[in-house]
Amino acid sequence: MVDNRESEYYKESEATRVRVLSEALPYIQKFAGRTIVVKYGGAAMKDGHLKEGVIRDIVFLASVGLNPVVVHGGGPEINIWLTKLGIQPQFKDGLRVTDAQTMDVVEMVLVGRVNKELVTLINNAGGKAVGICGKDGNLIQARSVNREQVGFVGEVTSVDSALVDSLVKSGYVPVISSVAADVEGQAHNINADTVAGEIAAALGAEKLILLTDTPGILEDYHDPSTLLYKLSIQDARDLIDQEVVSGGMIPKVNCCVRCLAQGVKAAHIIDGRIPHALLLEIFTDDGIGSMIVP
């Protein structure tokens, strides 16, 4: 004999699944064929369960007709390998001090380890991923931010998206690490948020989504209930001027504003600590993070 409460639970569970799928359908139809640039990092990269969820979400996006492009950093793993090699990680004004020896480790870790791990995970989950960095196909041209102060830390001067366009059109998920070369061929480490924003702009992406370790943009960073769900570019700039947005959130908001000014339709800052955050933000009416629009 089936317990009535158990029966009701299954009915409610099935109803929820049907509602979620039904709610997702118009978004799947709307965004089919559109490019979604995902900056992957934070807890979602360190926690095994969260990582598995993100990988499945990326494969899901590709399976229902969207074109995901993944950009990643890998700060914690870089620190682990620097320590293993007896190199003390150093930071100045939030930037990793990157001398020649540190740059070698950064490139080894980001391009050789983190990138290929993500490619393998996506492929094993049923997707088709190809790993590249900013050097490949002259994707990103870099220049030094301040070589005397922080060494080989770079910023983006230009993006040639031909290689990424070609991969997307061939049905692949490009996975891009944030290492690029300057005009002399010297490798530079670039902030992955910045790289994601510039690539989103160059691709004319529908969305840029930054996975972070915060709920989004908060009016009071101590209070998650003050999450701002939707902002304009001007709103975002005002919040920076008012110092409501501060610290590490400033470069994230700035890269969103910059890519929107160059034609990206929407930029999202979402909490990567929530399982399946990508799908919740893209395919549900309410979303879960902050969306900035032109």
FENGI-V526857 format. One record per helix or strand. SS is the DSSP state (@ for helix, = for strand). FROM is the first residue (numbers start at 1). TO is the last residue. If there is no record, write none. Layout:
# FENGI-V526857
SS|FROM|TO ; SS|FROM|TO
This chain:
# FENGI-V526857
@|4|31 ; =|35|40 ; @|43|46 ; @|48|63 ; =|67|72 ; @|75|84 ; =|91|92 ; =|95|96 ; =|98|98 ; @|100|124 ; =|129|133 ; @|136|138 ; =|140|144 ; @|147|150 ; =|151|151 ; =|153|159 ; @|162|169 ; =|173|177 ; =|179|181 ; =|187|190 ; @|192|203 ; =|207|212 ; =|218|218 ; @|224|226 ; =|227|227 ; =|230|232 ; @|233|241 ; @|249|261 ; =|266|271 ; @|277|283 ; =|290|293
